[in-house]
Amino acid sequence: MPAETLMEGILEIPGANAVWIDPVTVLNRAYSLYQVSYSRYYSRASIENLNSSAYALSIGDELAGSEGGSRKRKRKKPYIPNEKEAMAKIRHQESRSAILEAHSLFMETRPPNYMENIPCSTTESPSPSTLGFSKASSEEVDLVQLAEVWQAPLFELSIQANSSLSCDSTACDLRCRGEMDTRQTPLFGSLVEQDEEEEVLAECAGCTFVLPRHSQFLISDVSNLRKLIPERPDCGYNLLLIDPPWENKSVHRKSLYPTLPNRQLLSLPIQKLAHSEGALIALWLTNREKLHQFVEKELFPAWGVELVASWYWLKLNSSGEMISPLDLQHHKPYECLLLGYLNGEKQEGASSEKGAVCLNTPPNKFVIMSIPGDHSRKPPIGCILLSH
């Protein structure tokens, strides 16, 4: 039985508690005048990186270490894992069967040549795009670094009202756009709203960006999150998808992105952000047992969130294989997404004492499969979460 299209860009795997996602197709559903390109989404040439000699060497070293190698060595005493390592192994074993079953059924039922038909940065050669790139160089703008310079409070975002309607391509004529109505708003620390029926263009720091229709965003550190709190509780968010920059020695050493002390997450105003009738909270985290213990025993209780399901993002290459062996200790091919409910106020007629009844509880051990893009970029799963 072949895989079936659940919605554009998402394949439901028959017989499995799993889906396959084509992130670019899913993202493009939010746009009508512009398109996300595969070459930009997979900007790090992820397929080459996953098959590179350096990556293979790191995986090979871990495999050799776990198997003991071929040379004769002095026999060491059996290693006794500590408590957290033992719990991490148990947690992995609990997820292993669900992941293996989902992947096996995907490989059996996927449409012929489906993965190979997805363009990637090695085969796609579209016309160059200037969106998100500095005009002074070919490098993509790092907004995190830009926010750290002393001029950051001076940067303004110039939003072109209906600017996209007169543009025939990504590299639109700036003179044409200059004749249209624009509005200025601070780039950092300000809630930016885009209420148009179609996407619009915005410029800042020599870059052009596309703002999706009916969207809003806040570029800030956690100190300004209170600007997202609605004026009335019944106007709050019914879905909060959180991807924290968890403390990680490897990330810190490689300077990939700034991290946040875990305990600072305890002060996030989750209950004030959520809708008065309750909300679904989805939290990305790595496979470190320390983080799982922190979330389950401290973070979710502090937020008032009840854990209901664990999902897994399984990373595949263009051939459909896992990017690394499933049982590696430090390079597992999956990440975890914990789902929980923040129950709202008691609703009249609700049968639950904790609040309104959820009609579609998310399944446990659900597997999402996709080809990973840039570092730490998660697949777009909002459309799946909204059904719960």
C-alpha positions as CSV (number, residue, x, y, z in Angstrom):
1,M,0.0,0.0,0.0
2,P,1.7,3.3,-1.1
3,A,2.2,6.3,1.1
4,E,-0.7,8.8,0.9
5,T,-0.5,12.6,0.8
6,L,-1.9,13.8,4.1
7,M,-1.6,17.4,2.9
8,E,0.7,19.1,0.4
9,G,4.3,18.3,1.3
10,I,3.4,15.7,3.9
11,L,3.1,11.9,3.3
12,E,1.3,9.7,5.8
13,I,2.9,6.3,6.1
14,P,0.2,3.5,6.1
15,G,0.5,1.2,9.1
16,A,2.9,3.5,10.9
17,N,2.6,6.2,13.5
18,A,4.6,8.5,11.2
19,V,4.8,11.0,8.4
20,W,7.4,12.1,5.9
21,I,7.8,15.9,5.4
22,D,9.2,17.8,2.5
23,P,10.0,21.1,4.4
24,V,10.3,23.3,1.3
25,T,6.9,22.3,-0.1
26,V,5.2,22.8,3.3
27,L,6.8,26.3,3.7
28,N,5.7,27.3,0.2
29,R,2.1,26.8,1.2
30,A,2.3,30.0,3.1
31,Y,3.3,32.0,0.0
32,S,1.6,32.8,-3.3
33,L,3.9,35.4,-4.9
34,Y,7.3,34.0,-3.9
35,Q,8.8,30.5,-3.4
36,V,11.3,29.1,-0.9
37,S,14.0,27.4,-3.0
38,Y,15.6,24.1,-2.2
39,S,19.1,25.5,-2.7
40,R,18.4,28.1,0.0
41,Y,16.7,25.8,2.5
42,Y,19.6,23.3,2.2
43,S,22.2,26.1,2.1
44,R,24.9,24.1,3.8
45,A,24.8,21.4,1.1
46,S,23.6,19.0,3.8
47,I,23.8,15.9,1.7
48,E,27.5,16.4,0.9
49,N,28.2,17.2,4.6
50,L,26.4,14.1,5.8
51,N,28.5,12.0,3.4
52,S,31.8,13.9,3.9
53,S,35.0,12.2,5.0
54,A,35.0,14.3,8.2
55,Y,31.5,13.3,9.2
56,A,32.2,9.7,8.3
57,L,35.4,9.8,10.3
58,S,33.6,11.1,13.5
59,I,31.0,8.3,13.1
60,G,33.7,5.8,12.4
61,D,35.6,6.8,15.5
62,E,32.5,6.3,17.7
63,L,31.8,3.0,16.2
64,A,35.4,1.8,16.7
65,G,35.2,3.0,20.3
66,S,32.0,1.1,20.9
67,E,33.2,-2.1,19.3
68,G,36.7,-2.0,20.8
69,G,38.6,-1.9,17.5
70,S,40.6,-4.7,15.9
71,R,44.0,-4.3,17.7
72,K,44.7,-6.3,20.8
73,R,44.6,-4.2,23.9
74,K,44.8,-4.7,27.6
75,R,41.5,-5.9,28.8
76,K,39.8,-3.2,30.9
77,K,37.2,-3.6,33.5
78,P,33.6,-3.5,32.2
79,Y,32.4,0.0,32.2
80,I,29.5,0.6,34.5
81,P,27.3,3.5,33.3
82,N,26.2,6.1,35.8
83,E,22.5,6.7,36.6
84,K,21.9,9.2,33.9
85,E,23.6,7.1,31.2
86,A,21.5,4.1,32.3
87,M,18.3,6.1,32.1
88,A,19.3,7.5,28.7
89,K,19.8,4.0,27.4
90,I,16.3,2.9,28.7
91,R,14.7,6.0,27.1
92,H,16.4,5.2,23.8
93,Q,15.2,1.6,23.9
94,E,11.7,2.8,24.5
95,S,11.8,5.0,21.3
96,R,13.9,2.6,19.2
97,S,11.2,0.2,18.1
98,A,8.8,3.0,17.0
99,I,11.5,4.7,15.0
100,L,12.7,1.5,13.3
101,E,9.1,0.5,12.4
102,A,8.3,3.9,11.0
103,H,11.5,4.0,8.9
104,S,11.0,0.4,7.6
105,L,7.5,1.1,6.5
106,F,8.5,4.4,4.9
107,M,11.2,2.7,2.8
108,E,8.6,0.0,1.7
109,T,5.7,2.3,0.9
110,R,7.1,5.6,-0.3
111,P,6.3,6.5,-3.9
112,P,8.9,5.3,-6.5
113,N,11.9,7.8,-6.7
114,Y,10.1,10.2,-4.4
115,M,13.2,11.2,-2.5
116,E,15.3,11.5,-5.7
117,N,12.8,13.9,-7.2
118,I,13.3,16.4,-4.4
119,P,15.9,18.9,-5.7
120,C,18.8,19.8,-3.4
121,S,21.6,22.3,-3.5
122,T,23.7,20.0,-5.7
123,T,21.3,19.7,-8.5
124,E,19.1,22.8,-8.4
125,S,20.5,25.9,-10.2
126,P,17.8,28.6,-10.0
127,S,18.3,32.2,-10.7
128,P,20.2,33.8,-7.8
129,S,18.1,35.2,-5.0
130,T,18.9,38.3,-3.0
131,L,16.4,37.7,-0.3
132,G,18.0,37.7,3.2
133,F,21.4,38.5,1.7
134,S,23.5,41.6,2.1
135,K,23.8,43.7,-1.0
136,A,27.5,44.3,-0.1
137,S,28.3,40.6,0.0
138,S,27.0,37.2,-0.9
139,E,26.7,36.1,2.7
140,E,23.4,35.6,4.4
141,V,22.8,38.2,7.2
142,D,23.1,36.9,10.7
143,L,20.4,38.7,12.7
144,V,21.7,37.4,16.0
145,Q,25.1,39.0,15.4
146,L,23.5,42.1,14.0
147,A,21.5,42.5,17.3
148,E,24.8,42.6,19.3
149,V,26.3,45.6,17.6
150,W,25.9,49.0,19.3
151,Q,23.9,50.3,16.4
152,A,21.2,47.6,16.8
153,P,18.6,50.0,18.4
154,L,18.9,52.2,15.3
155,F,18.0,49.5,12.7
156,E,14.6,49.9,11.2
157,L,12.6,47.6,9.0
158,S,11.0,49.3,6.0
159,I,7.8,47.4,5.1
160,Q,6.5,47.9,1.6
161,A,2.7,48.0,1.4
162,N,1.6,45.5,-1.3
163,S,5.1,45.9,-2.8
164,S,5.1,42.4,-4.1
165,L,2.1,42.9,-6.5
166,S,4.3,44.8,-9.0
167,C,7.3,42.5,-8.8
168,D,8.0,39.9,-11.5
169,S,10.9,38.2,-9.7
170,T,12.8,38.0,-6.4
171,A,15.2,40.7,-7.5
172,C,12.5,43.4,-7.8
173,D,13.2,46.8,-9.1
174,L,14.0,48.9,-6.0
175,R,13.0,52.1,-7.8
176,C,9.5,50.7,-8.4
177,R,9.2,49.7,-4.7
178,G,10.4,53.1,-3.6
179,E,7.3,54.7,-5.1
180,M,5.0,52.7,-2.9
181,D,3.8,53.3,0.6
182,T,6.1,52.2,3.3
183,R,6.1,52.0,7.1
184,Q,9.0,52.0,9.4
185,T,9.3,49.9,12.6
186,P,12.3,49.0,14.8
187,L,13.9,45.7,13.7
188,F,14.8,44.6,17.2
189,G,12.6,44.5,20.3
190,S,9.4,45.5,18.5
191,L,6.4,43.3,17.6
192,V,6.1,43.5,13.8
193,E,2.7,42.6,12.3
194,Q,1.9,42.0,8.7
195,D,-1.9,41.9,8.1
196,E,-1.9,41.9,4.3
197,E,-3.7,39.1,2.4
198,E,-0.5,38.4,0.5
199,E,3.2,38.4,1.4
200,V,5.0,41.7,1.3
201,L,8.6,42.8,1.0
202,A,10.6,44.5,3.8
203,E,14.1,46.0,3.8
204,C,16.7,46.5,6.5
205,A,20.5,46.7,6.7
206,G,20.9,46.3,2.9
207,C,18.7,43.1,2.8
208,T,15.3,42.3,1.4
209,F,13.0,39.9,3.3
210,V,9.6,38.4,2.5
211,L,7.0,38.6,5.3
212,P,4.3,35.9,5.0
213,R,0.6,36.9,5.0
214,H,-1.1,37.4,8.3
215,S,2.1,37.0,10.3
216,Q,3.8,38.7,13.2
217,F,7.2,38.3,14.8
218,L,9.5,39.6,17.5
219,I,13.3,39.6,17.2
220,S,14.6,39.9,20.7
221,D,16.1,38.1,23.7
222,V,13.9,36.6,26.4
223,S,13.8,39.9,28.3
224,N,11.3,41.3,25.8
225,L,9.0,38.3,25.5
226,R,6.3,40.0,27.5
227,K,5.6,42.1,24.5
228,L,3.9,39.0,23.1
229,I,1.5,38.7,26.0
230,P,-2.0,39.5,24.7
231,E,-4.1,42.3,26.2
232,R,-6.9,39.8,27.0
233,P,-6.4,36.1,28.0
234,D,-9.0,35.0,25.4
235,C,-6.7,36.3,22.7
236,G,-3.7,34.2,23.7
237,Y,-2.0,31.5,21.8
238,N,-3.4,28.0,21.6
239,L,-0.1,26.5,20.3
240,L,3.4,27.4,21.6
241,L,6.2,25.8,19.7
242,I,9.5,26.4,21.5
243,D,13.0,25.6,20.4
244,P,15.4,26.8,23.1
245,P,19.1,27.3,22.6
246,W,20.0,24.6,25.1
247,E,23.3,24.7,26.9
248,N,25.7,22.5,24.9
249,K,29.4,22.3,25.2
250,S,29.8,21.3,21.6
251,V,27.7,24.2,20.3
252,H,29.6,26.6,22.6
253,R,32.9,25.3,21.5
254,K,32.1,25.6,17.8
255,S,30.4,29.0,18.3
256,L,27.4,27.9,16.3
257,Y,24.9,30.1,18.2
258,P,24.5,31.6,21.6
259,T,23.1,29.3,24.3
260,L,20.8,30.0,27.2
261,P,21.2,28.8,30.8
262,N,18.5,26.1,31.2
263,R,17.1,27.6,34.4
264,Q,16.3,30.9,32.7
265,L,13.5,29.0,30.9
266,L,11.7,28.6,34.2
267,S,10.8,32.3,34.1
268,L,9.2,32.4,30.6
269,P,5.6,33.7,30.9
270,I,4.1,30.6,29.3
271,Q,0.8,30.8,31.2
272,K,0.3,34.5,30.3
273,L,1.0,33.7,26.6
274,A,-1.4,30.8,26.4
275,H,-5.1,31.1,25.6
276,S,-7.5,31.2,28.6
277,E,-9.0,27.9,27.4
278,G,-5.6,26.2,27.4
279,A,-2.8,25.6,24.9
280,L,-0.7,22.8,23.4
281,I,3.0,23.3,24.3
282,A,5.6,21.7,22.0
283,L,9.2,21.8,23.2
284,W,12.2,20.7,21.1
285,L,15.1,19.2,23.0
286,T,18.2,17.1,22.4
287,N,18.8,13.5,23.6
288,R,20.7,14.5,26.7
289,E,19.2,12.8,29.6
290,K,19.9,15.8,31.8
291,L,17.6,17.9,29.7
292,H,14.8,15.3,29.7
293,Q,15.0,15.1,33.5
294,F,15.0,18.9,33.8
295,V,12.0,19.3,31.5
296,E,9.9,16.5,33.0
297,K,10.6,17.3,36.7
298,E,11.1,21.1,36.8
299,L,10.3,23.0,33.6
300,F,6.9,21.6,32.7
301,P,5.7,21.6,36.3
302,A,6.8,25.2,36.7
303,W,4.9,26.2,33.5
304,G,1.9,24.2,34.6
305,V,2.2,21.9,31.6
306,E,1.1,18.2,31.7
307,L,3.3,16.0,29.5
308,V,1.1,13.9,27.1
309,A,3.3,12.6,24.3
310,S,6.9,12.3,22.9
311,W,7.5,12.7,19.2
312,Y,10.7,12.1,17.2
313,W,12.3,13.8,14.3
314,L,14.2,11.2,12.3
315,K,16.8,12.7,10.0
316,L,17.3,11.0,6.6
317,N,19.6,11.5,3.6
318,S,18.5,11.7,0.0
319,S,18.5,7.9,-0.3
320,G,16.0,7.6,2.6
321,E,18.6,6.1,5.0
322,M,19.2,7.4,8.5
323,I,22.0,9.9,8.6
324,S,23.8,7.8,11.2
325,P,23.3,4.4,12.9
326,L,20.4,4.5,15.2
327,D,22.3,3.2,18.3
328,L,25.3,5.5,18.3
329,Q,25.8,7.1,21.7
330,H,26.5,10.7,20.7
331,H,25.3,11.0,17.1
332,K,21.8,9.6,17.1
333,P,19.9,10.4,13.9
334,Y,16.8,11.8,15.8
335,E,15.7,14.6,18.1
336,C,12.9,14.7,20.5
337,L,9.8,16.9,20.7
338,L,7.8,16.8,24.0
339,L,4.1,17.7,23.9
340,G,2.1,18.8,26.8
341,Y,-1.1,20.7,27.6
342,L,-1.5,23.8,29.6
343,N,-5.0,23.5,30.8
344,G,-7.1,26.6,30.8
345,E,-9.8,28.0,33.1
346,K,-12.8,25.8,33.9
347,Q,-15.2,26.1,31.0
348,E,-19.0,25.8,31.5
349,G,-20.1,22.4,30.4
350,A,-16.6,20.9,30.3
351,S,-16.3,17.4,31.6
352,S,-12.7,17.7,32.8
353,E,-12.0,19.2,36.2
354,K,-8.8,20.7,34.9
355,G,-10.4,22.7,32.1
356,A,-11.7,22.4,28.5
357,V,-11.6,19.0,26.9
358,C,-9.1,18.4,24.1
359,L,-10.8,16.4,21.3
360,N,-7.7,15.2,19.5
361,T,-4.9,14.2,21.9
362,P,-1.6,13.8,20.0
363,P,-0.4,10.2,19.6
364,N,2.6,9.1,21.6
365,K,5.9,8.0,19.9
366,F,4.9,9.8,16.6
367,V,7.8,9.9,14.1
368,I,8.4,12.8,11.6
369,M,11.0,12.0,8.9
370,S,12.7,14.6,6.7
371,I,16.0,15.6,5.2
372,P,17.7,18.1,7.6
373,G,18.4,21.6,6.4
374,D,20.8,24.1,8.0
375,H,22.2,23.5,11.4
376,S,19.5,23.5,14.2
377,R,16.8,24.2,11.6
378,K,13.7,22.1,12.5
379,P,11.1,20.9,10.0
380,P,7.9,23.0,9.7
381,I,5.4,21.0,11.7
382,G,3.0,23.7,12.8
383,C,0.3,22.4,10.4
384,I,0.5,18.9,12.1
385,L,0.4,20.3,15.6
386,L,-2.6,22.5,14.9
387,S,-4.8,19.4,14.5
388,H,-4.2,18.7,18.2
